[in-house]
Amino acid sequence: MQTCSLSKRVTLAISLNAVLLAWPTVGEAFEVTEPEAYRPRCDNYDPMRQPFFGVTHLHTGLSFDASIRFVDEQAGNNPRGAYAFARGESPITLPNIIGIQGVEIPELGLPNDLRRPTIDRPIDWGGVTDHSEHFGEMGICKDLLGTPDPADPEGRFSLDCRMINGFYWQPLGGEVSTPATAPFNQLQRELASNAFTQLTMMNLGPVSQMTRMPLCVNNPDECDSAELAVWQEHQAAAEEFYDRSSRCSFTTFNAYEVTSTPLGTNWHRNVFFRNDRVVKRPITAIDMAVRLNESPTSGGPGGVGEPPSFVGSIVPDDPEVFPVPPGQFVTFPLPERLWNGLERDCTMGQNVTDGRGTRCEFLTIPHNSNLGGGMGLVPPMFFTPFNKEDAIRRAKFEPLVEIYQNKGSSECRWDPRFKEGVDTADEFCNFELLDTTSLSAASGVGTSGGSAGGLPPSAFNERAFVRNVWKDGLKLAEEQFEGVNPFKMGVVASSDSHNGTMSWHPENERFPGHLGIDDAVPVQRPSTIQNSSGGHSVAWAEENSRDSIFEALKRKETYGTSGTRIVLRFFGGWNFDKSMCGKDFVPTGYADGVPMGGDLPPRPSRAKAPRFIVAAWWDDFIRTPLEQIQIIKGWYDAAGELHESVVTVAGERGRPNLPQAGVTPDCSLRGGGAESLCAVWEDKQFKPDERAFYYARVIEKPVCRYSTLWCQNAFGLNPLRPQQCRDDLQKLQQGNEIDQLKAQYAASCCSNQTTAPIVQPAIQERAWSSPIWYTP
């Protein structure tokens, strides 16, 4: 085992003045779009860049699907509350299993303060990404406009608002929270899921001729004002919590989510803006319709309006669909409409807010492609672009992809129950898998996920997984788009929590679920126990400011983690010395190579193969030892075939740990591992005429998954002892009233890697770097 002698951040303590006197060879300094008069340069500035841990996907009570599950904006679960939580300034309030805010049911043995969590350590940066499509409805239903006359509540008593505010979903009401009331959680959850279906059917699920909710169709002016009020609330919160002093302790971004979900397929994207100059009105999934719905109420056939289409439509001859060729029948929404609208309103400044920023700039981040479909009418989220221009624009506007979040890993899939993978034989792809291909069966929405049985790998589209998308990008660049790779994406990870718990990823019984009452006890149902606690997006940037971090996101010098705060560096080049691990390799990595997310420079005539420097440091707060570093390569050969390989370059080589291996039944570590690992690796199989990518994956030693600790500590059930777990669950089912309630909420505790749902009682947390690319 080779360890690395460098400090955790791989940086020198250099003052800003010293940096200005001796600028390093790193490349162009990041562009400043927020002048120093408004935002002084940071005291903690490092030209060799630092790892800043952030959040690129987070919802609060201003998302409709959080509100229907009793996540309460008026109880402080809003963008301001999320940022205060992330900075460690205050706890955040969550509903318990029957919708009462911040109250525990101690008789069930649940952890104290589970519904009033406090973050263990602050985060560096992040953006709240509430669902933009219902901003108007949310503004009205949450009374963000204010009601001039209490006797005239306008739209707040509409059916839309009653569903959003949970009016019909409270069979008991009141403030009582006891074991006797707990069984009503099941009824409330089912009613909330019904509300979700009704609220999304018209504008998120169709592929064409979508429409707003009746509340906004019938009150368009009020709805437009309410939409603006919600978007301005997000902007005000981001401005309030952005540390504009030279301390640079916390950076916020203006952001929102585009929630296109055609036929239950996840085509969601998060939109991030560089600074405070943003679009006045969000471009949303409704704008992505193949054809827009101009007359949802009247003017359609028979004068009854045009209903949304779930089948598709003919692409119109409209500049807003450029570069999609008009005239063909398309069965999916058009993300081109999203990019074109953002480019028009933001980049070209046609509908942009005032701000301190000198211009508006954006990027979009597609997320959790493992639910991205592709087995029916709707192709996978990463479908083949229509033409070369379309490929160019996709690569330009979507430089990143979310590789991991609450709803599992999207890197790759290998299922131990079938001993088979989705275009892979990599057994380390057995990590945080979901037993569904559709968002409609995840997170408790619609059905119970894995309870119907595990799906074989053949049920998944290959492009539901990022590694396969990267491989296909090589092929498309070579064979179809004259060298343009539409899928040249770096990686981030995040949570998609709907609880406002920004950067809260505990791998223990402190995890409070991520969707209000739906998974307040996350080990109850197949579709909720499969949820993970989410991960971090990490940007290598000079300082903790919007401009510096946004530049890192654009150039893809980023990586994602499964929740732990591993520090990872990865450089590629042609002449790295094999002894670099014993030195400060960072200046050499930048001077003679490229960091993660970059393209290898042209091959020198004497160079035989590329070399890579990779180093990782453990999370020094959690202190789980590192087991190994792997480099994964994907390539396109001369015969037009795609391949992949996984090489362990540092640490202990071996297969992934099985559920009962790596930890003891009481969840203590069995030993081994390292605080840091480092390697210089040369690709001995390199061929100069083959397109390729390389990325690093860091694997920790096994720990108990949060669900195992939930089951052990709250309910006395041990998933690491499967037969005993089943026997003890049966005893609870036959016990007194309290025991029977515990059995109800612990119903999925005995799941493991052999069951449906598939749940790993012990996991190996990890980090994934953005790839480094080679083009002949």
C-alpha positions in Angstrom: 0.0 0.0 0.0 1.3 3.4 -0.9 0.2 6.4 1.1 0.5 10.0 0.2 2.5 12.4 2.3 0.8 15.6 1.2 -1.6 17.6 3.4 -5.3 17.1 3.1 -6.0 20.1 0.8 -2.7 19.7 -1.1 -2.1 23.4 -0.8 0.4 25.8 0.8 -0.6 28.5 3.2 0.0 31.4 0.8 -1.3 34.8 1.4 -3.2 36.7 -1.3 -0.3 39.2 -1.6 2.2 36.5 -2.2 0.0 34.9 -4.8 -0.2 38.2 -6.7 3.6 38.5 -6.7 4.1 35.0 -8.0 1.2 33.8 -10.2 1.5 30.1 -11.0 1.1 28.3 -14.3 -2.4 27.0 -13.8 -4.2 28.7 -16.7 -6.2 31.8 -17.0 -7.5 33.2 -13.7 -11.2 33.0 -13.3 -13.2 35.8 -14.8 -14.8 38.2 -12.2 -18.4 39.1 -13.1 -19.3 40.5 -9.7 -16.9 43.5 -9.3 -14.8 43.7 -6.2 -16.7 46.8 -5.1 -19.5 44.4 -4.3 -17.5 41.2 -3.5 -13.8 41.6 -2.4 -11.4 38.8 -3.2 -11.3 36.1 -0.6 -8.6 36.0 2.2 -8.4 32.3 1.7 -7.2 32.3 -1.9 -5.1 29.5 -3.5 -4.1 29.5 -7.1 -3.5 25.7 -6.9 -7.2 25.5 -6.0 -9.1 24.0 -3.0 -11.9 21.5 -2.7 -15.1 23.2 -1.8 -18.0 20.9 -0.8 -21.4 21.9 -2.1 -25.0 21.1 -2.9 -26.5 21.2 -6.4 -29.9 19.7 -5.7 -32.1 20.6 -2.7 -35.8 21.2 -2.1 -37.8 23.0 0.6 -41.4 23.6 1.5 -41.7 25.8 -1.6 -41.6 22.7 -3.7 -45.2 21.4 -4.3 -44.3 17.7 -3.7 -42.7 18.6 -0.4 -45.7 20.7 0.7 -48.2 17.9 0.0 -46.1 15.8 2.4 -46.3 18.4 5.1 -42.9 20.0 4.7 -43.9 23.4 5.9 -42.6 26.6 4.3 -44.3 28.7 7.0 -42.5 26.7 9.7 -39.2 27.9 8.3 -38.6 25.1 5.8 -37.8 27.5 3.0 -34.7 28.7 1.1 -33.7 30.9 4.0 -34.1 28.0 6.5 -32.1 25.7 4.2 -29.2 28.1 4.0 -29.2 28.8 7.7 -29.2 25.0 8.3 -26.3 24.5 5.9 -24.3 27.2 7.6 -24.9 25.5 11.0 -26.8 28.5 12.3 -30.1 26.7 13.2 -31.9 23.4 13.0 -34.7 22.9 10.5 -38.2 21.7 11.3 -39.6 18.5 9.7 -43.0 16.8 10.0 -43.3 13.6 11.9 -45.1 10.5 10.5 -48.5 12.1 10.9 -47.6 15.6 9.8 -47.0 17.3 13.1 -44.1 19.7 12.9 -40.9 19.0 14.8 -42.5 16.5 17.3 -41.2 13.0 18.1 -43.1 9.9 19.0 -40.7 8.6 21.7 -42.8 5.5 22.5 -41.7 4.1 19.1 -38.0 4.4 20.0 -37.2 7.0 17.4 -34.1 9.2 17.9 -34.5 12.4 19.9 -34.7 15.5 17.8 -35.1 13.5 14.6 -37.6 16.0 13.3 -35.5 19.0 14.3 -32.0 18.1 13.0 -28.9 20.2 13.2 -26.1 19.8 10.7 -22.9 18.1 12.0 -20.6 20.5 10.1 -21.3 23.4 7.7 -21.0 23.2 4.0 -19.1 25.6 1.7 -21.6 26.4 -1.0 -25.0 25.4 -2.5 -28.2 26.4 -4.3 -31.8 25.6 -3.5 -33.5 24.0 -6.5 -37.2 24.1 -5.8 -39.6 22.8 -8.6 -40.1 25.8 -10.9 -43.3 24.6 -12.7 -45.6 25.3 -9.7 -44.0 28.6 -8.5 -47.2 30.4 -9.4 -49.5 27.9 -7.6 -47.1 27.8 -4.6 -47.0 31.6 -4.4 -50.8 31.8 -4.2 -51.3 28.8 -2.0 -48.6 29.9 0.5 -50.0 33.5 0.4 -46.7 35.1 -0.7 -48.7 37.9 -2.4 -50.6 38.6 0.8 -54.3 38.6 1.0 -55.7 42.1 1.0 -59.1 41.0 2.3 -59.2 37.9 4.6 -62.8 37.4 3.5 -61.6 37.1 -0.1 -58.8 34.6 -0.2 -58.7 34.5 -4.0 -57.3 31.2 -5.1 -56.2 29.9 -1.8 -59.4 27.9 -1.3 -59.2 26.3 -4.7 -58.8 22.5 -5.0 -55.3 23.0 -6.2 -54.3 24.8 -3.0 -56.1 22.4 -0.8 -54.1 19.6 -2.2 -50.8 21.5 -2.0 -51.5 22.6 1.6 -52.6 19.2 2.8 -56.2 20.3 3.6 -57.8 17.0 2.7 -54.9 14.8 3.9 -55.3 15.3 7.7 -57.7 12.7 9.0 -57.1 13.6 12.6 -55.9 17.1 12.6 -55.0 18.7 15.9 -51.6 18.8 17.6 -51.7 15.3 19.2 -48.9 13.0 18.3 -49.1 9.6 20.0 -48.7 6.0 19.0 -52.4 5.8 18.7 -52.4 8.3 15.8 -49.4 6.7 14.0 -51.3 4.2 11.9 -52.9 7.2 10.0 -49.6 7.8 8.4 -50.4 5.2 5.8 -53.7 6.9 4.9 -52.1 10.3 4.7 -49.2 9.0 2.6 -51.6 7.4 0.1 -53.7 10.6 -0.1 -50.5 12.7 -0.6 -49.5 10.4 -3.4 -52.9 10.9 -5.0 -52.4 14.6 -4.8 -49.0 14.2 -6.4 -50.5 12.4 -9.4 -53.2 15.1 -9.9 -50.8 17.9 -9.5 -48.3 16.5 -12.1 -50.6 14.9 -14.6 -51.2 18.1 -16.7 -47.8 19.7 -16.8 -44.9 17.3 -15.8 -46.0 14.0 -17.2 -47.1 14.8 -20.8 -44.7 15.3 -23.7 -46.6 17.9 -25.6 -49.4 20.5 -25.1 -48.8 20.7 -21.4 -50.8 23.1 -19.3 -50.7 24.9 -15.9 -53.0 23.9 -13.1 -56.6 25.3 -13.3 -55.7 27.8 -10.6 -53.2 29.5 -12.9 -55.2 28.9 -16.1 -58.2 30.7 -14.6 -56.1 33.4 -12.8 -53.2 34.1 -15.1 -52.3 37.5 -13.9 -52.4 36.6 -10.2 -50.4 33.4 -11.0 -47.7 35.3 -12.9 -47.3 37.7 -10.0 -47.1 34.8 -7.5 -44.6 33.0 -9.7 -42.4 36.1 -9.6 -42.8 36.4 -5.8 -41.6 32.8 -5.3 -38.6 33.3 -7.6 -37.8 36.6 -6.0 -38.0 34.8 -2.6 -35.3 32.4 -3.8 -33.1 35.2 -5.0 -33.5 37.2 -1.8 -32.5 34.2 0.3 -29.5 33.5 -1.9 -28.4 37.2 -1.5 -29.0 37.3 2.2 -26.9 34.2 2.9 -24.1 34.8 0.4 -21.0 35.9 2.5 -19.8 38.9 0.5 -17.1 39.7 3.0 -13.5 38.6 2.4 -14.0 35.7 4.8 -15.9 33.9 2.0 -17.4 31.5 4.5 -20.5 30.5 2.4 -21.5 30.9 -1.2 -25.0 30.6 -2.6 -26.3 30.3 -6.1 -29.5 31.2 -7.7 -31.0 28.0 -9.0 -34.2 26.0 -9.7 -35.2 22.6 -11.0 -36.9 21.9 -14.4 -39.1 18.9 -13.7 -39.9 17.3 -17.0 -41.2 13.8 -16.3 -42.6 12.4 -19.5 -44.7 9.2 -18.7 -42.8 8.9 -15.4 -39.4 9.1 -17.0 -36.9 11.3 -15.1 -35.7 14.1 -17.4 -35.1 16.6 -14.6 -32.5 19.2 -14.7 -31.2 21.8 -12.3 -30.5 25.3 -13.7 -27.6 27.2 -12.0 -26.9 30.9 -12.6 -23.4 32.4 -12.2 -24.4 35.4 -10.2 -27.3 37.6 -9.2 -28.3 38.5 -12.7 -30.8 35.8 -13.6 -33.9 35.3 -15.8 -37.0 37.2 -14.6 -39.1 34.2 -15.3 -37.9 30.6 -15.0 -37.9 28.5 -18.2 -39.6 25.3 -17.1 -40.7 21.8 -18.2 -43.9 23.3 -19.5 -41.8 25.2 -22.0 -40.2 22.0 -23.1 -43.4 20.6 -24.7 -43.0 19.6 -28.4 -45.9 22.0 -29.0 -47.0 24.6 -26.5 -50.6 24.6 -25.3 -52.0 28.0 -26.2 -55.7 27.2 -25.3 -56.0 24.7 -22.4 -59.4 26.0 -21.5 -61.2 26.9 -24.7 -60.5 27.1 -28.4 -59.6 23.5 -28.9 -61.7 20.9 -30.7 -65.4 21.5 -29.9 -64.4 24.5 -27.9 -63.3 22.5 -24.9 -59.6 23.3 -25.0 -56.6 21.2 -25.8 -55.7 18.4 -23.4 -52.1 17.5 -22.7 -50.6 14.8 -25.0 -48.9 11.8 -23.5 -48.1 10.4 -27.0 -46.2 13.1 -28.8 -46.6 15.7 -31.5 -45.2 17.0 -34.8 -42.2 19.2 -34.3 -43.3 22.7 -35.3 -41.4 25.0 -37.6 -40.4 27.3 -34.8 -37.0 28.9 -34.0 -37.5 28.0 -30.4 -36.9 24.3 -31.3 -33.6 24.9 -33.1 -31.7 22.9 -34.2 -34.4 20.1 -34.1 -35.6 19.5 -37.7 -39.3 20.4 -38.0 -42.0 18.1 -39.4 -41.1 14.8 -37.6 -43.2 13.1 -35.0 -41.5 13.2 -31.6 -42.6 11.2 -28.5 -40.6 13.2 -25.9 -40.2 16.8 -24.7 -37.5 18.9 -26.2 -34.7 20.1 -23.9 -33.6 22.3 -26.8 -36.5 24.5 -25.9 -35.1 24.9 -22.4 -31.6 25.8 -23.6 -32.9 28.1 -26.3 -35.1 29.9 -23.8 -32.4 30.3 -21.3 -30.0 31.5 -23.9 -32.5 34.1 -25.2 -33.5 35.4 -21.8 -30.3 35.0 -19.9 -27.2 35.0 -22.2 -28.7 37.5 -24.7 -30.3 39.5 -21.8 -33.8 39.7 -23.3 -35.6 39.0 -20.0 -33.0 39.3 -17.2 -33.1 40.9 -13.7 -30.9 43.8 -12.6 -28.0 42.7 -10.4 -24.4 43.3 -9.4 -23.2 40.8 -12.0 -22.1 42.2 -15.3 -24.0 39.6 -17.3 -26.3 36.5 -17.0 -24.7 33.1 -17.4 -26.2 29.6 -16.8 -25.6 25.9 -17.0 -28.0 22.9 -16.6 -27.3 19.7 -14.7 -29.3 16.6 -15.6 -29.8 14.3 -12.6 -30.2 10.7 -11.6 -30.3 9.1 -15.0 -30.9 5.7 -13.3 -34.6 6.6 -13.5 -34.1 8.1 -17.0 -36.2 5.5 -18.7 -35.7 4.5 -22.3 -37.7 1.2 -22.5 -40.9 2.6 -24.0 -42.2 5.5 -26.0 -39.8 7.9 -24.3 -36.1 7.4 -25.0 -33.5 7.8 -22.2 -32.8 11.3 -20.9 -29.4 11.0 -22.8 -30.9 10.3 -26.2 -28.9 10.7 -29.4 -28.9 14.4 -30.5 -30.7 15.2 -33.8 -27.7 16.5 -35.6 -24.2 17.9 -35.1 -25.4 21.3 -34.0 -27.7 19.7 -31.4 -24.7 17.7 -30.1 -22.6 20.9 -29.8 -25.3 22.7 -27.9 -25.9 19.8 -25.5 -22.2 19.6 -24.7 -22.1 23.4 -24.2 -25.1 23.8 -21.9 -24.8 20.6 -19.9 -21.1 20.2 -18.8 -22.0 18.1 -15.8 -24.2 15.2 -14.7 -25.5 14.1 -11.3 -23.9 10.7 -10.7 -25.5 10.0 -7.3 -28.3 11.2 -5.0 -31.0 10.1 -2.6 -32.6 7.9 -5.3 -29.4 5.9 -5.8 -26.3 5.7 -7.9 -26.3 6.4 -11.7 -22.7 5.4 -12.4 -23.4 1.8 -13.4 -25.4 -1.2 -12.4 -24.4 -4.8 -11.4 -27.0 -6.9 -9.7 -25.7 -9.7 -7.4 -29.1 -11.4 -7.5 -28.7 -12.0 -11.3 -24.9 -12.0 -11.3 -25.1 -9.7 -14.2 -24.8 -6.0 -15.1 -26.1 -3.4 -17.5 -23.3 -3.5 -20.1 -20.7 -4.1 -17.3 -19.0 -6.8 -15.3 -17.8 -4.4 -12.6 -19.1 -5.8 -9.3 -18.4 -2.5 -7.6 -21.4 -1.2 -9.5 -23.5 -3.1 -6.9 -24.0 0.2 -4.9 -27.2 1.9 -3.8 -29.4 0.3 -6.5 -33.1 0.9 -7.0 -35.5 -1.8 -8.2 -37.3 0.4 -10.6 -36.6 2.1 -13.9 -39.2 4.9 -13.4 -39.5 7.9 -11.2 -43.2 6.9 -10.8 -42.2 4.0 -8.7 -39.5 5.6 -6.6 -39.6 7.5 -3.3 -43.1 6.2 -2.5 -44.7 7.8 -5.5 -47.4 5.7 -7.1 -46.2 2.2 -6.2 -44.0 0.5 -3.6 -41.0 0.1 -5.8 -39.1 -3.1 -5.2 -42.0 -5.0 -3.5 -43.1 -6.5 -6.9 -39.7 -8.2 -7.3 -36.3 -7.3 -8.6 -35.9 -6.2 -12.2 -33.2 -8.1 -14.3 -30.5 -6.0 -15.8 -32.1 -6.5 -19.2 -35.0 -4.3 -18.0 -32.8 -1.2 -17.9 -31.7 0.9 -20.8 -27.9 1.1 -21.1 -28.0 4.9 -21.2 -29.7 5.0 -17.8 -26.1 4.8 -16.4 -23.5 7.5 -16.8 -20.5 5.3 -17.6 -22.4 3.8 -20.6 -23.4 7.3 -21.7 -19.8 8.3 -21.6 -18.9 5.3 -23.8 -21.6 6.0 -26.3 -20.4 9.6 -26.5 -17.1 8.3 -27.8 -18.9 6.3 -30.5 -21.1 9.2 -31.5 -18.2 11.6 -31.8 -16.3 9.1 -34.0 -19.2 7.8 -36.2 -21.9 10.5 -36.3 -21.0 14.0 -35.2 -17.6 14.7 -36.9 -15.7 14.6 -33.6 -18.3 16.3 -31.4 -19.0 14.3 -28.2 -22.4 15.4 -26.9 -21.9 13.5 -23.6 -18.5 14.9 -22.5 -19.8 15.6 -19.0 -18.1 15.9 -15.6 -19.8 14.8 -12.4 -21.4 16.1 -9.3 -23.5 14.4 -6.6 -26.2 15.7 -4.4 -29.2 14.7 -2.3 -32.5 15.8 -3.9 -33.8 16.0 -0.4 -37.2 17.6 -0.1 -36.8 18.3 3.6 -34.6 21.4 3.3 -31.7 19.6 5.0 -29.0 21.0 2.8 -25.8 18.9 3.0 -27.2 16.5 5.7 -26.1 13.0 4.8 -25.7 11.0 8.0 -25.0 7.3 7.5 -26.8 6.4 10.7 -30.1 6.5 12.5 -30.0 10.3 12.4 -31.0 10.3 8.7 -34.6 11.7 8.8 -35.6 10.6 5.3 -35.9 13.1 2.5 -39.6 13.6 1.8 -41.6 14.7 4.8 -44.2 12.2 6.1 -43.6 9.9 3.1 -40.3 8.5 4.6 -40.2 10.0 8.1 -39.4 6.4 9.1 -37.4 5.4 6.0 -37.1 1.7 6.8 -40.8 1.0 6.5 -41.4 0.4 2.8 -39.4 -1.0 -0.1 -39.4 2.2 -2.1 -38.1 4.3 0.9 -35.6 2.0 2.5 -33.8 2.0 -0.9 -33.3 5.7 -0.7 -29.8 6.8 0.3 -28.9 9.8 2.3 -27.4 11.6 -0.7 -24.0 13.0 -1.5 -21.8 16.1 -2.1 -20.7 18.1 -5.2 -17.1 19.2 -4.8 -15.5 21.9 -6.9 -11.7 22.6 -7.1 -11.7 26.4 -7.1 -9.3 29.2 -6.1 -11.7 30.6 -3.6 -15.1 30.2 -2.2 -16.9 32.7 -4.4 -19.6 32.4 -7.1 -17.3 33.3 -10.0 -14.5 30.9 -8.9 -16.9 27.9 -8.2 -19.0 28.5 -11.4 -15.8 28.4 -13.5 -14.9 25.1 -11.8 -18.3 23.7 -12.7 -17.9 24.9 -16.3 -14.4 23.3 -16.8 -15.6 20.2 -14.9 -12.9 20.2 -12.3 -15.4 18.6 -10.0 -16.2 15.3 -8.3 -19.1 13.7 -6.4 -19.2 11.7 -3.2 -21.8 9.4 -1.7 -22.1 11.6 1.4 -18.7 11.3 3.0 -16.2 14.2 2.5 -13.3 12.4 0.8 -10.8 14.7 -0.8 -9.8 13.5 -4.3 -7.3 14.9 -6.8 -6.7 13.5 -10.3 -4.4 14.7 -13.1 -3.5 13.3 -16.5 -0.5 13.9 -18.6 2.3 12.2 -20.6 5.5 12.7 -18.6 4.6 12.5 -15.0 7.5 11.0 -12.9 6.5 7.8 -11.1 7.9 9.2 -7.8 5.4 12.1 -7.8 3.4 10.7 -4.8 6.2 11.7 -2.5 6.2 15.3 -3.6 3.8 18.2 -4.0 2.6 17.0 -7.4 -0.1 19.7 -7.8 2.0 22.4 -9.6 3.4 19.7 -11.9 -0.1 18.3 -12.5 -1.3 21.7 -13.8 1.9 22.6 -15.6 2.5 19.3 -17.4 -1.0 17.9 -17.6 -4.7 18.5 -17.0 -6.9 18.0 -13.9 -10.1 16.0 -13.7 -12.6 17.2 -16.3 -9.9 18.2 -18.8 -8.7 16.9 -22.2 -5.2 15.3 -22.4 -2.9 17.6 -24.5 -1.6 16.3 -27.8 0.7 13.3 -27.4 4.4 14.1 -27.5 6.3 12.1 -30.1 8.3 10.2 -27.4 5.4 9.5 -25.1 4.2 5.9 -25.2 1.1 6.2 -23.0 -0.6 8.7 -20.7 0.1 8.7 -17.0 -2.2 9.7 -14.2 -1.6 11.0 -10.7 -4.4 10.2 -8.3 -4.6 10.8 -4.6 -7.3 10.7 -1.9 -7.6 11.6 1.7 -10.2 10.3 4.1 -13.0 12.3 5.6 -11.1 13.4 8.8 -14.4 14.0 10.6 -16.0 10.6 10.1 -12.6 8.9 9.8 -13.6 5.8 7.8 -10.3 4.4 6.3 -9.9 4.3 2.5 -9.7 0.8 1.0 -8.6 1.5 -2.6 -8.4 3.9 -5.5 -9.5 2.6 -8.9 -9.1 4.1 -12.4 -11.9 3.2 -14.8 -11.2 3.5 -18.5 -13.7 3.5 -21.3 -12.6 3.4 -25.0 -13.7 3.0 -28.6 -11.5 0.6 -30.6 -10.6 0.4 -34.3 -13.4 -2.1 -35.0 -16.0 0.3 -33.6 -16.5 -1.6 -30.4 -16.8 0.0 -26.9 -15.0 -1.4 -23.9 -14.3 -0.6 -20.2 -11.7 -1.7 -17.6 -11.4 -1.2 -13.9 -7.9 -1.1 -12.4 -7.0 -0.8 -8.7 -4.0 1.5 -8.6 -3.6 2.0 -4.8 -4.7 0.3 -1.6 -6.2 -3.2 -1.1 -7.3 -5.1 -4.2 -10.3 -7.3 -4.0 -14.0 -7.8 -4.6 -16.7 -5.7 -3.1 -17.6 -6.7 0.5 -20.7 -8.8 0.8 -23.4 -7.7 3.4 -21.9 -9.7 6.3 -18.3 -8.9 5.5 -16.2 -5.9 6.4 -18.1 -5.0 9.6 -19.0 -6.9 12.7 -22.7 -7.5 13.6 -22.5 -4.5 15.9 -21.3 -2.3 13.0 -17.7 -1.8 14.3 -14.9 -1.9 11.6 -12.9 -5.0 11.2 -9.7 -2.9 10.6 -7.4 -2.1 7.7 -7.4 0.8 5.3 -5.5 4.0 5.1 -5.9 7.7 5.8 -4.6 8.6 2.4 -3.7 6.8 -0.8 -1.7 7.9 -3.9 -0.5 6.4 -7.2 1.0 7.2 -10.5 -0.5 4.9 -13.1 0.4 4.4 -16.8 -2.1 2.9 -19.2 -0.1 0.0 -20.6 -3.0 -0.9 -23.0 -3.1 2.5 -24.5 -3.4 2.8 -28.3 -3.0 6.3 -29.8 -5.8 5.9 -32.4 -8.5 5.0 -29.8 -10.8 7.6 -28.2 -10.9 7.1 -24.4 -11.8 8.5 -21.1 -10.4 7.9 -17.6 -11.9 8.6 -14.2 -11.0 7.8 -10.6 -13.2 6.0 -8.0 -12.2 6.0 -4.4 -13.6 3.2 -2.2 -13.8 3.4 1.6 -13.8 0.4 4.0 -17.2 -0.9 4.7 -19.6 0.7 7.2 -23.1 -0.1 8.2 -25.7 1.6 6.0 -28.0 4.1 7.8 -30.9 1.7 7.4 -29.0 -1.0 9.4 -28.4 1.4 12.3 -32.0 2.6 12.1 -33.3 -1.0 12.4 -30.8 -1.9 15.2 -31.2 1.2 17.4 -34.8 2.1 16.9 -36.5 -1.3 16.5 -34.0 -3.9 17.8 -33.7 -5.7 14.5 -30.3 -6.6 12.9 -30.2 -6.8 9.1 -26.6 -8.2 9.4 -28.2 -11.4 10.9 -30.9 -12.2 8.4 -32.6 -15.1 10.0 -32.6 -13.6 13.5 -33.9 -10.3 11.9 -36.9 -12.1 10.5 -37.6 -14.0 13.8 -37.4 -10.8 15.8 -39.6 -8.9 13.4 -42.2 -11.7 13.8 -42.0 -11.3 17.6 -42.8 -7.6 17.3 -45.7 -8.4 15.0 -47.1 -10.7 17.7 -46.4 -8.3 20.7 -48.3 -5.5 22.4 -49.7 -2.4 20.6 -46.4 -0.5 20.7 -44.5 -3.6 19.4 -47.0 -4.0 16.5 -46.5 -0.3 15.6 -42.8 -0.8 15.6 -43.2 -3.9 13.4 -45.3 -1.8 11.0 -42.6 0.9 10.7 -39.7 -1.6 10.6 -41.4 -3.8 7.9 -38.5 -3.6 5.4 -35.7 -3.9 7.9 -34.7 -7.4 7.0 -34.0 -6.6 3.3 -30.5 -7.4 2.0 -28.6 -8.1 -1.2 -30.6 -11.2 -2.0 -34.1 -9.7 -1.6 -36.5 -7.4 -3.5 -36.0 -4.7 -2.6 -32.2 -5.0 -2.8 -30.6 -3.2 0.2 -27.0 -3.5 1.3 -26.8 -3.7 5.1 -23.1 -2.7 4.8 -21.9 -0.3 2.1 -18.6 1.0 0.8 -19.0 4.8 0.5 -17.0 6.4 -2.3 -16.1 9.3 -4.5 -16.1 9.7 -8.3 -14.0 12.1 -10.3 -14.9 13.8 -13.5 -13.2 12.0 -16.4 -10.1 13.0 -18.3 -10.6 12.6 -22.0 -8.2 11.5 -24.8 -8.9 12.3 -28.4 -6.6 11.0 -31.2 
